Amino acid sequence: MKQTAQAFCIFLLLLTSLPVSAQKKNEIIATVGGLPVTKKEFEANYRKNNTNILNEKDKKTPEEYLDLYINFKLKVLEAEKLGYDTTKAFVDELKGYRTELAKPYLTDITFDEAMVQTAYHRTLYERQASHLLVLVEPNASPADTLAAWNKIANLKQQIVAGADFNEMAAKHSEDPSAVENKGQLGYFSAFQMIYPFEERAYRTPVGQVSEIVRTRFGYHLIKVHDERPARGEIKVAHIMKMFPRQASEATIAALKLQADSIWQKAVSGADFAELAKKHSDDKQSAAEGGAMNWFSSGNMVPEFAEAAFALKNDGDISPVIRTPYGWHIIKRLGLRTILPLEKLRPELEAKIRKNPEISQYSDEAFVRRLRTEYQLTVNENNLQKLNTSSSSANDVLFSFGGQTFSCGSFTEYLQGLTPDKTHAEANTKALLDQFINQKLLEYENTQLEKKYPEFADIHREYREGILLFNISKDKIWDVATTDSLRLQNYYNQTPNKHYWNDRYKGWIIQAKDLETRTKAETLFDQNDFGKQKLEDIFNSKTENAVRVTEVAVEKGENPIIDFFIWNGAKPSGFDETTTFVHGEIVQREPKNLKDAWGLYSSDFQEQIEKEWIDSLRKQYTITINKKVLKKIQAVE
């Protein structure tokens, strides 16, 4: 969308012609390049982005946040000016999102009290189950559907006859994860599984195998293992040492030593948030001091969820636990139990409305409402004349919402139907109803932004978010990561910005026995040589008597160095009689570009962004209505 001075003048004329009450309702807090930012829009975004902030110092005042919001609007405005909103990729992505967003608004979903009660019961009680899946597409041919049915029916017969369900799932299930988890899904509650699956799982007695159930993925068998009261939602912070892909057992063991060392600091009183920021490999949560979003047990990896919910009090810290993704240390921040039904009712009803698989809905009821709302009228005379010599393609057949549709448009619709859809005269009325319904839904889709402010807001936010991402990628991120010459120049101008703390540089020497360790230590005392020479002396093709690991680590990064050099705790299972270290403590020194590439790249991005924002602020006129800004209450 291109903005012009003429368009802005028109906006001002419209604004001055509005009643006073309407103007107050849409007070303008700022204009950016001629585009108005309303108080309502700004306040909604301010509160959304400054509520539930972990670190109080990260909260912004309205004045501080407006400065950031103006920068955001400038970037979006520049993206529009450069035509980012006209590219096919952008148009397609936004169109796809809008289609999904519009679905709940284009049907008449109804529900009754029994549905709400059922959903609440399933919110209160979690079920643990396994499943076995035979894939079949929703639109599969009758032959393929029958083959899938016969396969799963045969598997059920074997399970009923005594075959182990989970072993059968590991062997026969077409869910790719079944090879690893043997079909086990852990605990789940309402709205966490697709509805036909949830319905069958909750209607199958604990300990039994369900009837065959069809979902959009295929046919399932479900074995229900357990039911327990739901444990609510928990908020935790965690520190993670992530497993690299195809990590060896030696690598996993080394990461465990690191996690043990961090855990020892955490339980000894060190600031957990600072430990997470420094050591956690989960960079997204690390930036928030390790804090994660609230989750229920069914929305998290089972090993992680069990360890988190086992913590009894806020502030409690778990032992080091293992998941398929890495080692974790978990700190409980909060626990909230499930609300009473009347307080949870609006949320349950909203979820039911948005899920056609749950609710009983009627497209016919919806289009009946639209027919009334948009005052549909059908010209019965012209309808009677259809397929006669007196009919004209330009005759108006029906109208609604200020639009008219001709007999010719209906004829084109009929011609476009598949051959099996007859449009004989006896069926004309039914086919006309289909055509009218289609046009009503198309029209309703164009009215959603006008009728539903929340729809318009989220659609605008997503549109602006895509533009922001695309232009930031081109103007900031790609420049900082691909322009190595500019990054090198930036480093040359600020070479001593990032420093190592005191580090121990040297070797960890692990010997096969005490005698070998003594010999190696003696050689180090008498000679000055490195890792390769020591290994040449002690190791052969058939035996490695010593293992030498070169290190350059800060305090807290290696538990063995911590133990020998900084009086740290002895690592679990560590034998200090066959291991020693050789090296020295090196005082604080600057990191070179290779060592701190990520840090310097991030700093360089900040500089690029600042320069870009400065240029945009010079390019576009910005005005702020301070009287309106003062009306915004700061988030406490």
Rosetta blueprint (number, residue, H / E / L):
1 M L
2 K L
3 Q L
4 T L
5 A H
6 Q H
7 A H
8 F H
9 C H
10 I H
11 F H
12 L H
13 L H
14 L H
15 L H
16 T H
17 S H
18 L L
19 P L
20 V H
21 S H
22 A H
23 Q H
24 K H
25 K H
26 N L
27 E L
28 I E
29 I E
30 A E
31 T E
32 V E
33 G L
34 G L
35 L E
36 P E
37 V E
38 T E
39 K H
40 K H
41 E H
42 F H
43 E H
44 A H
45 N H
46 Y H
47 R H
48 K H
49 N H
50 N L
51 T L
52 N L
53 I L
54 L L
55 N L
56 E H
57 K H
58 D H
59 K L
60 K L
61 T L
62 P H
63 E H
64 E H
65 Y H
66 L H
67 D H
68 L H
69 Y H
70 I H
71 N H
72 F H
73 K H
74 L H
75 K H
76 V H
77 L H
78 E H
79 A H
80 E H
81 K H
82 L L
83 G L
84 Y H
85 D H
86 T H
87 T L
88 K H
89 A H
90 F H
91 V H
92 D H
93 E H
94 L H
95 K H
96 G H
97 Y H
98 R H
99 T H
100 E H
101 L H
102 A H
103 K H
104 P H
105 Y H
106 L H
107 T L
108 D L
109 I E
110 T E
111 F L
112 D L
113 E H
114 A H
115 M H
116 V H
117 Q H
118 T H
119 A H
120 Y H
121 H H
122 R H
123 T H
124 L H
125 Y E
126 E E
127 R E
128 Q E
129 A E
130 S E
131 H E
132 L E
133 L E
134 V E
135 L E
136 V L
137 E L
138 P L
139 N L
140 A L
141 S L
142 P H
143 A H
144 D H
145 T H
146 L H
147 A H
148 A H
149 W H
150 N H
151 K H
152 I H
153 A H
154 N H
155 L H
156 K H
157 Q H
158 Q H
159 I H
160 V H
161 A L
162 G L
163 A L
164 D L
165 F H
166 N H
167 E H
168 M H
169 A H
170 A H
171 K H
172 H H
173 S L
174 E L
175 D L
176 P L
177 S L
178 A H
179 V H
180 E H
181 N H
182 K L
183 G L
184 Q E
185 L E
186 G E
187 Y E
188 F E
189 S L
190 A L
191 F L
192 Q L
193 M L
194 I L
195 Y H
196 P H
197 F H
198 E H
199 E H
200 R H
201 A H
202 Y H
203 R H
204 T L
205 P L
206 V L
207 G L
208 Q L
209 V E
210 S L
211 E L
212 I L
213 V E
214 R E
215 T E
216 R L
217 F L
218 G E
219 Y E
220 H E
221 L E
222 I E
223 K E
224 V E
225 H E
226 D E
227 E E
228 R E
229 P E
230 A L
231 R L
232 G L
233 E E
234 I E
235 K E
236 V E
237 A E
238 H E
239 I E
240 M E
241 K E
242 M E
243 F L
244 P L
245 R L
246 Q L
247 A L
248 S L
249 E H
250 A H
251 T H
252 I H
253 A H
254 A H
255 L H
256 K H
257 L H
258 Q H
259 A H
260 D H
261 S H
262 I H
263 W H
264 Q H
265 K H
266 A H
267 V H
268 S L
269 G L
270 A L
271 D L
272 F H
273 A H
274 E H
275 L H
276 A H
277 K H
278 K H
279 H H
280 S L
281 D L
282 D L
283 K H
284 Q H
285 S H
286 A H
287 A L
288 E L
289 G L
290 G L
291 A E
292 M L
293 N L
294 W L
295 F E
296 S L
297 S H
298 G H
299 N H
300 M L
301 V L
302 P H
303 E H
304 F H
305 A H
306 E H
307 A H
308 A H
309 F H
310 A L
311 L L
312 K L
313 N L
314 D L
315 G L
316 D L
317 I E
318 S L
319 P L
320 V L
321 I E
322 R E
323 T E
324 P L
325 Y L
326 G E
327 W E
328 H E
329 I E
330 I E
331 K E
332 R E
333 L E
334 G E
335 L E
336 R E
337 T L
338 I L
339 L L
340 P L
341 L H
342 E H
343 K H
344 L H
345 R H
346 P H
347 E H
348 L H
349 E H
350 A H
351 K H
352 I H
353 R H
354 K L
355 N L
356 P L
357 E L
358 I L
359 S L
360 Q E
361 Y E
362 S L
363 D H
364 E H
365 A H
366 F H
367 V H
368 R H
369 R H
370 L H
371 R H
372 T H
373 E H
374 Y L
375 Q L
376 L L
377 T E
378 V E
379 N L
380 E H
381 N H
382 N H
383 L H
384 Q H
385 K H
386 L L
387 N L
388 T L
389 S L
390 S L
391 S L
392 S L
393 A L
394 N L
395 D L
396 V E
397 L E
398 F E
399 S E
400 F E
401 G L
402 G L
403 Q E
404 T E
405 F E
406 S E
407 C H
408 G H
409 S H
410 F H
411 T H
412 E H
413 Y H
414 L H
415 Q H
416 G L
417 L L
418 T L
419 P L
420 D L
421 K L
422 T L
423 H L
424 A L
425 E H
426 A H
427 N H
428 T H
429 K H
430 A H
431 L H
432 L H
433 D H
434 Q H
435 F H
436 I H
437 N H
438 Q H
439 K H
440 L H
441 L H
442 E H
443 Y H
444 E H
445 N H
446 T H
447 Q L
448 L H
449 E H
450 K H
451 K H
452 Y L
453 P H
454 E H
455 F H
456 A H
457 D H
458 I H
459 H H
460 R H
461 E H
462 Y H
463 R H
464 E H
465 G H
466 I H
467 L H
468 L H
469 F H
470 N H
471 I H
472 S H
473 K H
474 D H
475 K H
476 I H
477 W H
478 D H
479 V H
480 A H
481 T H
482 T H
483 D L
484 S H
485 L H
486 R H
487 L H
488 Q H
489 N H
490 Y H
491 Y H
492 N H
493 Q H
494 T L
495 P L
496 N L
497 K L
498 H L
499 Y E
500 W E
501 N L
502 D L
503 R E
504 Y E
505 K E
506 G E
507 W E
508 I E
509 I E
510 Q E
511 A E
512 K L
513 D L
514 L H
515 E H
516 T H
517 R H
518 T H
519 K H
520 A H
521 E H
522 T H
523 L H
524 F H
525 D H
526 Q H
527 N L
528 D L
529 F L
530 G L
531 K H
532 Q H
533 K H
534 L H
535 E H
536 D H
537 I H
538 F H
539 N L
540 S L
541 K L
542 T L
543 E L
544 N L
545 A L
546 V E
547 R E
548 V E
549 T E
550 E E
551 V E
552 A E
553 V E
554 E E
555 K L
556 G L
557 E L
558 N L
559 P H
560 I H
561 I H
562 D H
563 F H
564 F H
565 I H
566 W L
567 N L
568 G L
569 A L
570 K L
571 P L
572 S L
573 G L
574 F L
575 D L
576 E H
577 T H
578 T H
579 T E
580 F E
581 V E
582 H E
583 G E
584 E E
585 I E
586 V E
587 Q L
588 R L
589 E E
590 P E
591 K L
592 N L
593 L L
594 K L
595 D L
596 A L
597 W H
598 G H
599 L H
600 Y H
601 S H
602 S H
603 D H
604 F H
605 Q H
606 E H
607 Q H
608 I H
609 E H
610 K H
611 E H
612 W H
613 I H
614 D H
615 S H
616 L H
617 R H
618 K H
619 Q H
620 Y L
621 T L
622 I E
623 T E
624 I E
625 N L
626 K H
627 K H
628 V H
629 L H
630 K L
631 K L
632 I L
633 Q L
634 A L
635 V L
636 E L
